[in-house]
Amino acid sequence: MLRCEDLDKSFGPPGRRVEVLRGLRLQLERGEMVAILGESGAGKTTLLHLIGAIDRPDRGRILVRGRDVGAAAPADRAAYRNRDVGYVFQFHHLLPEFTAVENAMMPLLIRGTGRSQAHARAAAVLQELGLGDCLGRRPAELSGGEQQRVAIARAIVGAPLLLLADEPTGNLDERNAESVFGLLLDLHRRRGMTTLLVTHSPRLAGRCSRILTMERGSLTEPEGSR
């Protein structure tokens, strides 16, 4: 499904650039749910941004089903972000002026799906996530856990090949964090998704099929993590 080959990524002006990723390699099989652990600033979010085509690597290849998305043209990268990748951020990033169902249907509207069909699909996903009574509410009228569920609905409404989750429970209290993580696990299993998840919690990471550790710009797999 996904293979990253010798990824390098640095930030900053010439002479003062900071290396974040150094020769990073990663292979993700279809149907896996893989967790990445690591300290803040280790490069976890940078890696997700590269895989999600939000940014480009300085060197190396990002192959998704054999296609190098890092080297693709801007229009192809935009289409890949919209159709093949679902992204859940630590903060929900919902548009405050739109309702829950309008936020969830945005990726479908962007790809050209008719409004009535997009609304129906988004409403069905929100219903699946236990938010059937919240379709017409705006983000300010929702709890933190509900807002993150809407963000998850937005990420999966288009049936992406790959779900990227960057600290999806990091902004929630313990009860809501457990609920949201349980929801991601359930969706992963029922929908047969391929998921790459960043977390600071070894306890939550331990519920994934595999754990990787980010350190000094590269990934290692602790013995016995499978």
C-alpha positions in Angstrom: 0.0 0.0 0.0 2.6 2.6 1.1 6.4 2.6 0.9 8.7 5.5 1.9 12.2 5.2 0.6 15.1 7.2 2.1 13.1 10.3 3.0 15.0 13.5 3.9 13.3 16.7 5.1 14.9 19.9 6.5 13.5 23.3 7.5 15.1 26.7 7.8 17.3 29.1 5.8 20.6 28.0 4.2 23.3 27.5 6.7 20.9 27.1 9.6 18.7 24.3 8.3 17.4 21.7 10.8 17.3 18.1 9.6 14.0 16.6 10.7 13.9 13.4 8.6 17.0 11.5 7.7 16.9 8.6 5.3 13.5 7.5 6.7 12.1 4.2 5.5 8.6 2.9 6.1 6.4 0.1 4.6 2.7 -0.1 5.4 0.6 -3.1 4.2 -3.0 -2.9 3.2 -5.3 -3.3 6.2 -2.6 -2.5 8.8 -3.1 -0.1 11.7 0.3 1.2 12.6 1.2 3.6 15.5 4.2 5.9 15.6 5.5 6.9 19.0 8.1 9.6 19.6 8.9 12.8 21.5 7.6 16.2 20.4 9.7 17.5 17.5 10.9 14.1 16.4 9.3 14.5 13.0 6.1 12.5 13.3 3.8 15.2 12.0 6.3 16.1 9.2 6.2 12.5 8.0 2.4 12.5 7.9 2.4 15.8 6.0 4.7 14.2 3.4 2.6 11.1 3.1 -0.5 13.2 2.9 1.0 15.4 0.1 0.7 18.5 2.3 4.5 19.0 1.8 7.2 17.5 -0.4 10.4 15.6 0.7 13.8 17.1 0.0 14.9 13.6 -1.1 13.4 10.1 -1.4 10.2 8.6 -2.7 6.7 8.2 -1.3 5.1 5.3 -3.2 1.3 4.7 -2.8 0.3 1.6 -4.7 3.5 2.1 -6.8 2.9 5.8 -7.6 5.4 8.4 -6.4 3.1 11.0 -4.9 6.0 13.2 -3.7 7.1 13.8 -7.3 3.5 14.2 -8.7 2.3 17.4 -10.4 0.3 19.8 -8.2 -3.1 18.9 -9.7 -2.4 15.2 -9.2 -1.3 15.8 -5.6 -4.5 17.7 -4.9 -6.6 14.9 -6.3 -4.6 12.4 -4.2 -5.3 14.4 -1.0 -9.0 14.6 -1.9 -9.6 11.0 -3.0 -7.0 8.7 -1.5 -6.2 10.2 1.9 -8.3 10.9 4.9 -6.6 13.1 7.5 -7.6 13.5 11.2 -5.6 16.3 13.0 -5.1 16.8 16.7 -7.4 19.9 16.4 -10.6 19.3 14.5 -10.3 22.3 12.2 -14.0 22.4 11.5 -15.4 25.5 9.7 -17.3 27.3 12.4 -20.0 28.8 10.1 -21.1 25.4 8.7 -23.1 22.6 10.4 -21.7 19.2 11.2 -23.1 17.6 8.1 -21.9 20.5 5.9 -18.4 20.1 7.4 -18.4 16.3 6.8 -19.6 16.6 3.2 -16.8 19.1 2.1 -14.4 16.6 0.6 -17.3 15.2 -1.6 -18.3 18.7 -2.8 -14.6 19.4 -3.6 -14.4 16.3 -5.8 -17.6 17.3 -7.6 -20.2 15.1 -6.0 -23.7 16.5 -6.2 -24.9 18.4 -3.1 -27.9 16.1 -2.3 -25.7 12.9 -2.7 -22.9 14.4 -0.7 -25.4 15.4 2.1 -26.9 11.9 2.2 -23.5 10.2 2.4 -22.2 12.6 5.1 -25.4 12.2 7.1 -25.0 8.4 6.9 -21.4 8.5 8.2 -22.3 10.9 11.0 -25.2 8.5 11.9 -22.7 5.7 12.0 -20.5 7.6 14.4 -23.4 8.3 16.8 -24.0 11.9 15.7 -27.4 11.4 14.0 -28.9 14.1 16.3 -26.2 16.6 15.6 -26.4 17.0 11.8 -27.6 20.6 12.0 -25.4 21.8 14.8 -22.4 24.1 14.3 -19.1 23.3 16.0 -19.6 25.7 18.8 -22.7 23.7 19.8 -20.8 20.4 20.0 -18.6 19.0 22.7 -14.9 18.4 22.0 -15.4 14.7 21.5 -18.3 15.4 19.1 -16.2 17.9 17.1 -13.5 15.3 16.7 -16.1 12.7 15.5 -17.3 15.2 12.9 -13.6 15.6 11.8 -13.3 11.8 11.5 -16.5 11.7 9.5 -15.0 14.3 7.2 -11.9 12.2 6.8 -13.6 8.9 5.9 -16.7 10.1 4.0 -14.9 9.7 0.7 -13.7 6.1 1.5 -10.0 6.9 1.3 -7.3 4.3 0.7 -5.3 5.6 3.7 -6.3 7.2 6.9 -3.7 9.4 8.6 -4.3 10.4 12.2 -2.1 13.0 13.9 -2.6 12.8 17.7 -6.4 12.4 17.2 -7.0 12.2 20.9 -4.3 14.7 22.1 -6.7 17.5 22.7 -9.3 15.5 24.5 -9.9 14.5 28.1 -9.3 10.8 29.1 -12.9 9.7 28.6 -13.3 11.3 25.2 -9.9 10.2 24.2 -10.8 6.6 24.9 -14.1 6.9 23.1 -12.5 8.5 20.0 -9.7 6.0 19.8 -12.1 3.1 20.2 -14.1 4.6 17.4 -11.1 4.7 15.1 -10.3 1.1 16.0 -13.8 0.0 15.2 -13.9 1.9 11.9 -10.5 0.5 10.9 -11.8 -3.1 11.5 -15.2 -2.8 10.0 -14.2 -0.8 7.0 -10.9 -2.6 6.3 -9.0 0.7 6.4 -5.3 1.2 6.3 -4.3 3.5 9.1 -1.2 5.3 10.2 -1.6 7.0 13.6 0.7 9.3 15.6 0.3 9.2 19.4 2.2 10.0 22.6 0.3 7.2 24.4 2.1 3.8 24.5 -1.2 2.4 25.9 -3.2 3.4 22.9 -0.4 2.5 20.5 -0.4 -1.0 22.0 -3.9 -1.6 20.6 -2.6 -1.1 17.1 -1.3 -4.0 14.9 2.3 -2.6 14.9 4.3 0.1 16.7 7.1 2.2 15.3 9.3 4.7 17.2 10.5 7.9 15.6 13.9 9.0 16.8 16.6 11.2 15.2 14.6 11.4 12.0 14.1 7.7 11.3 11.8 4.9 12.3 12.6 1.8 14.3 10.4 -1.1 15.2 10.7 -2.3 18.8 11.3 -6.0 19.1 8.0 -7.9 19.7 5.8 -5.0 18.6 3.9 -7.1 16.0 
